[in-house]
Amino acid sequence: MAAINRKDLQKLWIHSSEEDTEKEMVLRPADYDFPLTRQPRESFELKHDGSLVKGSPSPSDSLEEQQGRWELQDDKLALYTGSDSEPSRKLQIVSVDPDRLLVKK
């Protein structure tokens, strides 16, 4: 796989669960035409300065946001929430295009 360009990741990505496969998770940019859902979708905004805004559905069906930072480590996307020194999540990137981010589950 070719090296991943950090700039290609810098946007608001939203989980498109309808497109997931057994082994891979699909994320789309915020301007994608998503089907309607009852619950908010998981999301993360990867900003150019390395900061992160992670959105997760809450028990009350609203979107809960957490601040943090992100790093590109070879072909892995490391997400850090709060001031944690260890990533809360690491995603192995399969491919990234302007309209789709594909990661392993």
C-alpha positions as CSV (number, residue, x, y, z in Angstrom):
1,M,0.0,0.0,0.0
2,A,1.2,3.5,-0.8
3,A,2.0,5.9,2.0
4,I,-1.0,7.6,3.4
5,N,-1.1,11.4,3.0
6,R,-2.0,13.0,6.4
7,K,-3.9,15.8,4.5
8,D,-6.3,13.2,3.0
9,L,-7.5,12.4,6.6
10,Q,-8.1,16.0,7.7
11,K,-11.9,16.3,7.7
12,L,-15.1,15.2,9.6
13,W,-15.6,11.4,9.0
14,I,-18.9,9.8,9.8
15,H,-19.5,6.0,10.2
16,S,-21.5,4.6,7.3
17,S,-22.6,1.4,9.0
18,E,-24.8,0.3,6.1
19,E,-21.6,-0.1,4.0
20,D,-19.6,-2.1,6.6
21,T,-18.5,-5.6,5.9
22,E,-17.6,-8.3,8.3
23,K,-14.0,-7.2,8.5
24,E,-14.0,-3.5,7.5
25,M,-15.7,-0.3,8.6
26,V,-16.6,2.5,6.2
27,L,-16.5,6.2,7.0
28,R,-17.7,9.0,4.8
29,P,-17.2,12.8,4.8
30,A,-19.9,14.8,6.5
31,D,-21.3,16.1,3.2
32,Y,-22.1,12.5,2.1
33,D,-25.8,11.7,1.5
34,F,-26.4,9.3,4.4
35,P,-29.7,7.3,4.9
36,L,-31.7,8.5,7.9
37,T,-31.1,6.7,11.2
38,R,-32.8,6.8,14.6
39,Q,-29.5,7.2,16.4
40,P,-26.6,9.6,15.9
41,R,-23.7,8.2,13.9
42,E,-20.2,7.7,15.4
43,S,-17.9,10.3,14.0
44,F,-14.5,11.9,14.3
45,E,-13.1,15.2,13.0
46,L,-9.4,15.1,12.3
47,K,-8.2,18.6,12.3
48,H,-5.0,19.9,10.5
49,D,-3.4,20.9,13.9
50,G,-3.6,17.3,15.2
51,S,-6.7,17.9,17.4
52,L,-9.6,15.6,17.4
53,V,-13.3,15.9,18.1
54,K,-14.8,12.4,18.6
55,G,-18.6,12.0,18.4
56,S,-20.3,9.0,20.0
57,P,-24.0,8.1,20.4
58,S,-25.0,8.5,24.1
59,P,-27.6,6.4,26.0
60,S,-30.1,9.3,25.4
61,D,-29.6,9.1,21.6
62,S,-27.8,12.4,21.5
63,L,-24.3,12.9,20.2
64,E,-21.6,13.0,22.9
65,E,-18.4,14.8,21.9
66,Q,-14.9,14.3,23.3
67,Q,-11.9,16.4,22.6
68,G,-8.5,14.8,22.0
69,R,-5.7,14.5,19.4
70,W,-4.9,12.2,16.5
71,E,-1.7,10.8,14.9
72,L,-0.9,8.9,11.8
73,Q,1.4,6.0,12.6
74,D,2.4,4.4,9.3
75,D,-0.9,2.9,8.2
76,K,-2.7,3.3,11.6
77,L,-4.8,6.1,12.8
78,A,-4.3,6.6,16.6
79,L,-7.1,8.5,18.4
80,Y,-6.3,9.9,21.8
81,T,-9.2,11.3,24.0
82,G,-8.7,13.8,26.7
83,S,-5.1,14.0,27.9
84,D,-4.5,10.2,27.6
85,S,-1.0,9.2,26.8
86,E,-2.2,5.9,25.2
87,P,-4.6,5.9,22.2
88,S,-8.2,5.1,23.1
89,R,-8.5,3.6,19.7
90,K,-6.2,2.5,16.8
91,L,-7.6,2.0,13.4
92,Q,-5.7,0.2,10.6
93,I,-6.3,2.1,7.4
94,V,-7.1,0.0,4.4
95,S,-7.6,2.9,2.0
96,V,-8.5,6.6,2.0
97,D,-10.1,8.5,-0.9
98,P,-11.7,12.0,-0.8
99,D,-15.2,10.4,-0.3
100,R,-14.3,7.2,1.7
101,L,-12.1,6.0,4.5
102,L,-11.9,2.3,4.9
103,V,-10.5,0.8,8.1
104,K,-10.2,-2.7,9.6
105,K,-12.6,-3.6,12.4
